[in-house]
Amino acid sequence: MVPPKVAASPTPGPLQRGGRNRIAEALYAWCQKHYEVGHVFGQDELLSAGIIPNQDLSILLSSVTHLVDQSLFRLHDRIGGTIGWELVDQEKAKNYAGLTRDERIVLFIVDAAGTSGIWTKIIKFRSSLHGRVLDRVYKSLEAKGLIKPMKHVKNPGRKMYILAGLEPSEEASGGAWFSEGRLDIGLVDTISKVVEHYVSTQSWQVVEPEDEEDEPPLPGQKRKASVAGLDSPGDERVKAVKDNEGQHKAKGPKHAPQKSYRPFDAGWRSYPTLRDITNHIMKINVTPTILPQNAIKQLLEVMVYDDRLFKMHRSPNDDEIPDDPVSNIVTMYRSFKTPNDLLERHQLEKRKVSSHESVRKAALRQQELEDIGRGGTSEVPCMMCPVFEICGDGGPVNAVTCKYFDQWYVKLAEADKEAGVGQYNPKGKEKNQHKDRQETNQVVNGNSGPRVDVDLEPS
């Protein structure tokens, strides 16, 4: 009987393609232990590990080829024309398992782009694959959850891809104020209102009722009339109306009086800083979106540019980090509008979008007058009259015969009529309806308009 043949023991060298290679596994373990992921090795570095038997280049070549096939190494061109091998993380290498050659090429290109993403036109150029082949590869990699499309804020029309496990960089996505490549206007408007209100409450000091009478009026604020009535001496002062039982008559429900504010003294150092504002937004949880401090800083710069906030600087405290280490200063923010001013503006914005046409027109007219400024002096004809020097009472040009005044009054009357305010108030239309029919239209500079009677009293 012929004895069976005894198979020779396997050599420690590499086995067939796709099987285990113990030398390659030992070489990869040594690289992981001594170097970080992403390091590019040269031939001499790998031979110095002492793992390749007898420094045999053929065994080294078969080992690194096995690691490249397993996506644990990645080929690189080094300076001088030599070849290098980049160390790849083992978990990331699993993404390449079971992929076709074309899919591996595209995934490698997208992976190399990192968080910046990559344009499909660049992928086509680097892979040298046909467009139809690329379309199939994109669908396959998306179905396997390896890549995903993305939008770049600077190039919204380009079709781009990024690894499925990565988030686009701030430069690509636009930061916290952008959503899917578009500026989130609602988020910016909401946070800016919260910031302005918070800064306003920290920029003004509340005046107590007992101290309010002693406070001088703010610039542009009218002084309140005296309670005692200085213009009516003695017994002619207005007395409170009482009912039969001697009690004061009710004049409707009482509302809480608005708070009065005054500015802080010069040199005030407690205006809110960037850190204070960021902590306030995080504390109130106004939005589920996480807003980092640099995003809040961007918003503050825009609000300063729009004249909604004002910058102030001071030296840092003992435990405070300066915003600018070179000049050693801390930036504070202040609002010139009081909380009452912000509340009035908010109510005006709500009236401007009211469903009632009369309320909406009145609000738009109020906004127009506020844009003109106090008194509307910028639109008064005298401010730009070409014959201002010879204008005067009894002269060839005066306020009574001035044609520029006629044009101005007609424009104001037309604006009030359109807004339904003033003498064109809907509540007073029925009373003045008969009187309006009797008024005749006069022609001013060829344009027909309502008659406007102006009573000029001598100064």
Secondary structure, 3 states (H helix, E strand, C coil): CCCCCCCCCCCCCCCCCCCCCHHHHHHHHHHHHHCCCCCEECHHHHHCCCCCHHHCHHHHHHHHHHHHHCCCEEEEECCCCCEEEEECCHHHHHHHCCCCHHHHHHHHHHHHHHHHCEEHHHHHHHHCCCHHHHHHHHHHHHHCCCEEEECCCCCCCCCEEEECCCCCCHHHHCCCCEECCEECHHHHHHHHHHHHHHHHHHHEEEECHHHHCCCCCCCCCCCCCCCCCCCCCHHHCCCCCECCCCCECCCCCCCCCCCEEEECCCCCCCCCEHHHHHHHHHHHCCCCCCCCHHHHHHHHHHHHHCCCCEEEEECCCCCCCCCECCCCEEEEEECCCCHHHHHHHHHHHHHHCCCCHHHHHHHHHHHHHHHHCHHHCCCCHHHHCCCHHHECCCCCECCCCCHHHHHHHHHHHHHHHHHCCHHHCHHHHHHHHHHHHHCCCEEECCEEECCCCCCCCCC
